[in-house]
Amino acid sequence: MGTAPGPEGAGSLQKDSKVAVVKVQAVGAAPRQVTMKGLYFQQSSTSEEITFVFQERENLPVTEDNYVKLQVKACALSQINTKLLTEMKMEKDFFPVGREVAGIVLDVGSKVSFFQPGDEVAGILPLDSEDPGLCEAVRVHEHYLVHKPEKVTWTEAAGTIRDGVRAYTALHYLSHLSPGKSVLIMDGASALGTIAIQLAHHRGAKVISTACSLEDKQCLERCKPSIARVIDVSNGKAQVAESCLEETGGLGVDIVLDAGVRLYSKDDEPAVKLQLLPHKHDIITLLGVGGHWVTTEENLQLDPPDSHCLFLKGATVAFLNDEVWNLSNVQQGKYLCILKDVMEKLSTGVFRPQLDEPIPLYEAKVTMEVVQKNQGRKKQVVQF
């Protein structure tokens, strides 16, 4: 019969294996003790409404093969596309929340070749991850992580990586951005818009943007390098197509990255959407010859006259779905290159994200409810 470990042995166990003592700590009443709770969401069976809940985590399994055990230092919050999860047959009773993470490598599997314990890394957890990023520790395949430069903070890394991927996908892979091109970035003061403007400027493009409020307009007008024209759409009276054609001498813009579009007539659209978003006909009108329209509107509908107008201009329409990198193993090499470049541009100051003040984990549930309703402007990041 073995004897129970003394105080010294117990302290060693707590130091070497934080996960192993989590259940004991969770039972106690001391609120300051570390717990292994993670944030999950549960979707109602009768509606699209989702509920966020903290759940006790099971101990992480032994790190094997190409997997890395990561101590999470920061996790950014983004809207959850529940429709996509349903279409991908990924429905669960409780689905993990938080995918954009930055942290320190605690342990690596026997086949891991890019990382070792102590490395500082950042990445995006895959759609089918069993672990929530909003937790103290996660297990993730090494192919979803890249090294974090020393100059980049935890919150900057987690708060920029996904919008960086989206901006790269839109401007580099879908529209072939190059120096001298004219680019219209809708809602330029948003988290994605900010990074997209900075990437376009870095590539030598002429940038036009729209502002949804006076505060956004002032923010965009302070941008360096300066934006060629800021179109204030907050009062619903701005003519986006006319402004873009005027700015380009009637030639139209080469690239459009929208933030949603109106598909129908004024009588069939909600008032808020009607006020801030351009009609699809406006986008087609302001496109130049050979232009590229990158849309975030997954249900975009084009009538035959719309298609004919695009045909006459030799223009293209592409859909921005950054999850495509997670859904295709063939593109893994390109995806890692994007992640590395996002970190490099953060380190050199090309990317300067608009982040809100970091929040603690216990506020993540309430903050995530706001993010899911798309009511926030700056990127929200949980710091551990």
TAMO-V174813 format. One record per residue. N is the residue number from 0. RES is the residue in one letter. PSI is psi in degrees with one decimal (* if undefined). NEAR is the number of other C-alpha atoms within 12 Angstrom. D_LAST is the distance of its C-alpha to the last C-alpha in Angstrom with 2 decimals. Layout:
n res psi near d_last
N RES PSI NEAR D_LAST
N RES PSI NEAR D_LAST
//
This chain:
n res psi near d_last
0 M 125.8 3 40.59
1 G 156.6 5 37.48
2 T 154.4 6 36.18
3 A 143.8 9 32.74
4 P 142.0 12 30.42
5 G -178.7 11 30.55
6 P -37.5 10 27.77
7 E -42.4 11 27.42
8 G -39.5 13 27.15
9 A -39.8 17 24.58
10 G -38.7 14 22.35
11 S -41.9 15 22.85
12 L -43.4 17 21.98
13 Q -37.8 21 18.65
14 K -42.3 14 17.81
15 D -24.3 14 19.10
16 S 83.3 18 17.98
17 K -36.2 25 14.84
18 V -34.6 32 15.67
19 A -26.1 24 19.20
20 V 6.5 24 18.55
21 V -45.7 26 16.25
22 K -36.7 20 19.34
23 V -42.4 20 20.71
24 Q -36.9 21 17.70
25 A -29.5 22 17.63
26 V -32.2 15 21.29
27 G 168.9 14 20.93
28 A -7.2 11 20.73
29 A 117.6 11 18.31
30 P -19.7 11 15.47
31 R -6.5 10 13.22
32 Q 145.1 18 13.51
33 V 132.8 27 10.89
34 T 164.2 32 11.98
35 M 49.4 34 12.09
36 K 144.8 33 12.48
37 G 155.2 34 12.33
38 L 132.0 38 13.52
39 Y 165.5 34 17.10
40 F 151.3 33 20.02
41 Q 129.1 25 23.62
42 Q 136.4 25 26.53
43 S 140.2 16 29.66
44 S -17.0 13 32.76
45 T -7.3 8 34.91
46 S 176.8 11 32.92
47 E -0.2 17 30.21
48 E 137.6 18 27.97
49 I 152.2 27 24.67
50 T 134.7 28 22.59
51 F 133.6 31 18.85
52 V 146.5 27 18.07
53 F 135.0 28 15.51
54 Q 145.1 25 17.12
55 E 134.5 27 16.97
56 R 144.2 29 16.43
57 E 154.3 22 19.25
58 N 138.0 26 18.77
59 L 139.2 30 18.30
60 P 166.8 22 21.79
61 V 135.5 20 22.93
62 T 119.3 25 21.98
63 E 163.1 19 25.31
64 D -122.7 19 27.21
65 N 16.7 24 25.27
66 Y 150.4 32 21.88
67 V 135.9 44 18.75
68 K 124.2 39 16.04
69 L 130.2 43 12.67
70 Q 113.6 36 9.42
71 V 127.8 42 7.01
72 K -25.5 37 4.95
73 A 147.0 44 5.84
74 C 125.0 49 8.34
75 A 154.3 50 11.33
76 L 132.2 48 13.59
77 S 157.0 39 17.30
78 Q 143.6 27 20.37
79 I 125.1 32 21.36
80 N 85.0 28 24.93
81 T -30.8 27 26.24
82 K -42.4 18 29.74
83 L -41.9 20 28.92
84 L -39.5 21 27.30
85 T -43.9 18 30.50
86 E -30.4 10 32.71
87 M 8.0 17 31.00
88 K 40.2 12 31.62
89 M 24.9 20 27.95
90 E 136.7 22 28.16
91 K 167.3 20 26.49
92 D -44.4 17 26.23
93 F 122.8 25 22.45
94 F 133.4 34 20.88
95 P 145.4 38 17.26
96 V 139.7 47 15.24
97 G 114.3 47 13.08
98 R -24.9 44 14.58
99 E 104.8 48 13.55
100 V 157.5 53 10.91
101 A 141.5 50 10.26
102 G -168.3 44 9.53
103 I 134.0 33 11.74
104 V 123.0 36 14.81
105 L -37.5 32 15.33
106 D 153.4 33 18.71
107 V 150.7 31 21.29
108 G 169.7 26 24.33
109 S -23.4 17 27.86
110 K 2.0 18 28.55
111 V 130.2 23 25.52
112 S -14.4 17 27.06
113 F -16.4 24 24.58
114 F 159.7 32 21.64
115 Q 159.8 25 21.30
116 P 136.7 21 18.72
117 G -15.4 18 16.75
118 D 142.8 25 17.07
119 E 125.2 35 14.47
120 V 167.6 43 14.87
121 A 157.1 50 14.34
122 G -178.0 50 16.19
123 I 118.8 49 17.01
124 L 143.9 40 17.25
125 P 162.8 36 20.90
126 L -35.4 34 22.31
127 D 19.6 25 23.26
128 S 137.3 26 19.98
129 E -17.1 30 19.84
130 D 138.0 39 16.07
131 P 139.6 42 13.70
132 G -23.6 49 11.01
133 L 67.3 51 9.09
134 C 164.0 46 8.74
135 E -35.0 39 7.48
136 A 146.0 40 10.45
137 V 162.5 50 13.13
138 R 127.3 41 16.66
139 V 146.1 46 18.10
140 H 140.4 34 21.45
141 E -23.3 36 21.56
142 H -2.8 33 23.53
143 Y 9.5 40 20.61
144 L 152.4 45 18.71
145 V 161.7 39 19.67
146 H 141.5 35 18.86
147 K 126.0 36 16.68
148 P 150.3 27 18.81
149 E -34.4 18 17.89
150 K -22.6 18 18.56
151 V 129.6 30 16.07
152 T 165.5 30 12.59
153 W -45.1 38 9.54
154 T -36.9 37 9.82
155 E -43.3 45 13.56
156 A -50.7 50 13.66
157 A -36.1 50 11.89
158 G -10.0 47 13.63
159 T -23.3 53 16.99
160 I -39.5 53 17.64
161 R -42.9 44 19.13
162 D -31.1 46 21.17
163 G -43.7 45 22.31
164 V -42.6 40 23.60
165 R -42.5 36 25.30
166 A -43.4 41 26.92
167 Y -43.9 43 28.17
168 T -45.0 36 29.50
169 A -49.4 41 31.31
170 L -28.0 45 32.75
171 H -51.9 26 33.26
172 Y -33.3 26 34.09
173 L -23.4 26 35.54
174 S 0.7 31 37.38
175 H 55.5 29 37.97
176 L 137.2 37 37.02
177 S 163.7 21 39.15
178 P 139.8 19 40.25
179 G -11.6 19 42.48
180 K 151.7 30 41.38
181 S 134.0 42 40.81
182 V 129.7 49 37.64
183 L 118.2 50 36.96
184 I 109.9 50 33.28
185 M 144.8 44 33.06
186 D 58.6 39 30.46
187 G -15.8 45 29.48
188 A -2.4 41 26.97
189 S 170.8 35 24.70
190 A -46.3 38 21.63
191 L -44.1 42 23.93
192 G -40.6 45 26.90
193 T -49.2 41 25.33
194 I -37.9 41 24.50
195 A -41.5 47 27.88
196 I -44.1 49 29.77
197 Q -37.8 41 28.26
198 L -42.1 40 29.13
199 A -43.3 42 32.61
200 H -41.5 32 33.28
201 H -33.4 28 32.25
202 R 3.6 24 34.80
203 G 24.1 20 37.49
204 A 159.1 30 37.84
205 K 123.0 34 39.14
206 V 131.9 45 36.58
207 I 144.1 47 37.47
208 S 162.6 46 34.92
209 T 150.5 47 34.94
210 A 135.1 37 33.22
211 C -3.3 34 32.61
212 S 167.2 24 32.65
213 L -38.6 18 33.91
214 E -42.9 18 30.41
215 D -41.0 30 29.80
216 K -45.4 27 33.23
217 Q -38.4 20 32.59
218 C -45.2 26 29.30
219 L -34.8 36 31.19
220 E -17.1 25 34.12
221 R -4.1 17 31.96
222 C 141.1 26 30.93
223 K 125.5 19 32.08
224 P 157.8 21 34.09
225 S 149.7 23 35.62
226 I 137.6 34 35.97
227 A -43.4 28 39.64
228 R 134.9 31 39.67
229 V 120.4 38 37.28
230 I 115.3 40 38.75
231 D 111.3 33 37.85
232 V 9.5 30 38.03
233 S -28.4 26 36.71
234 N -0.8 18 40.25
235 G 5.0 22 41.34
236 K -11.6 18 44.30
237 A 139.0 22 43.15
238 Q 96.1 26 44.98
239 V -45.8 40 42.46
240 A -47.1 34 45.09
241 E -40.8 24 47.60
242 S -42.0 30 45.12
243 C -41.5 39 44.05
244 L -38.3 26 47.68
245 E -43.0 19 48.65
246 E -29.6 26 45.92
247 T 13.5 26 47.02
248 G 30.2 14 50.74
249 G -1.8 18 51.25
250 L -24.6 23 49.93
251 G 163.7 35 46.71
252 V 154.0 43 43.22
253 D -34.0 42 42.45
254 I 135.9 45 39.00
255 V 126.8 57 37.42
256 L 106.9 48 33.80
257 D 171.5 44 33.82
258 A 33.5 37 31.23
259 G 153.8 28 33.53
260 V 159.3 35 37.28
261 R 135.1 32 39.88
262 L -22.8 27 42.08
263 Y -173.8 21 44.74
264 S 170.0 16 46.98
265 K -33.5 16 46.02
266 D -19.9 11 47.27
267 D 1.6 12 44.98
268 E 146.1 18 41.61
269 P 149.8 15 39.23
270 A -43.4 14 39.69
271 V -45.8 18 36.19
272 K -38.4 24 36.29
273 L -36.9 25 39.85
274 Q -42.1 24 38.96
275 L -22.7 31 36.16
276 L 142.6 38 36.86
277 P 157.3 40 39.88
278 H 151.8 32 42.40
279 K -31.2 37 42.62
280 H -34.1 27 46.09
281 D -42.6 28 44.72
282 I -46.6 45 42.44
283 I -39.2 44 45.41
284 T -41.5 33 47.61
285 L -7.0 41 45.43
286 L 138.5 40 44.89
287 G 176.5 34 47.08
288 V 129.9 24 49.23
289 G 17.2 26 47.17
290 G 163.1 36 44.03
291 H 125.0 39 40.82
292 W 113.3 47 39.15
293 V 116.9 43 35.60
294 T 145.8 36 34.72
295 T 0.9 27 31.70
296 E 101.1 24 34.21
297 E -19.5 20 34.34
298 N 29.8 15 37.47
299 L 131.1 24 39.43
300 Q 124.8 19 43.16
301 L 125.3 22 45.79
302 D 162.8 15 49.42
303 P -42.0 10 52.28
304 P -34.8 14 52.98
305 D -46.8 24 49.33
306 S -38.2 20 49.54
307 H -39.4 15 52.91
308 C -41.9 26 51.60
309 L -38.3 28 48.78
310 F -44.7 19 51.45
311 L -32.2 18 53.66
312 K -9.4 25 50.85
313 G 29.7 19 49.80
314 A 163.2 30 46.27
315 T 156.0 30 43.50
316 V 129.9 34 40.80
317 A 148.9 27 37.57
318 F 128.6 29 34.72
319 L 104.2 35 31.12
320 N 94.0 26 29.24
321 D -14.8 33 26.35
322 E -9.9 29 25.99
323 V -29.7 24 29.27
324 W -32.9 31 27.53
325 N -24.3 29 25.80
326 L -5.5 18 29.14
327 S 111.7 15 31.24
328 N -23.2 16 30.99
329 V -32.9 12 33.82
330 Q 13.1 19 31.70
331 Q -37.5 21 28.88
332 G -44.0 18 30.11
333 K -40.1 23 30.16
334 Y -45.0 34 26.71
335 L -35.4 28 25.24
336 C -40.0 24 27.30
337 I -47.7 33 25.79
338 L -43.3 39 22.17
339 K -40.2 29 23.25
340 D -35.1 28 25.11
341 V -44.6 43 22.28
342 M -38.9 42 20.19
343 E -40.2 28 23.39
344 K -27.4 30 24.10
345 L -42.7 32 20.70
346 S -35.8 24 21.45
347 T -4.1 16 24.97
348 G 5.6 20 24.21
349 V -45.1 26 26.08
350 F 125.7 37 23.12
351 R 86.4 34 21.75
352 P 151.6 40 19.52
353 Q 93.8 31 19.58
354 L 142.7 32 15.98
355 D 171.3 23 15.27
356 E 136.2 17 13.10
357 P 146.3 29 9.31
358 I 153.4 26 8.63
359 P 164.6 23 6.53
360 L -36.6 33 6.73
361 Y -14.1 24 10.10
362 E -0.8 23 11.51
363 A -36.6 37 11.07
364 K -51.2 30 14.48
365 V -42.7 22 16.44
366 T -37.9 32 15.10
367 M -33.6 37 15.85
368 E -37.8 27 19.30
369 V -44.4 23 19.93
370 V -41.8 26 18.95
371 Q -30.0 28 21.18
372 K 3.2 19 24.01
373 N 39.6 20 23.65
374 Q -6.3 16 23.63
375 G 161.6 23 21.00
376 R -58.0 28 21.93
377 K 157.5 31 19.07
378 K 132.9 41 16.27
379 Q 131.0 42 13.30
380 V 131.2 43 9.81
381 V 128.5 43 6.61
382 Q 132.5 35 3.81
383 F * 30 0.00
//
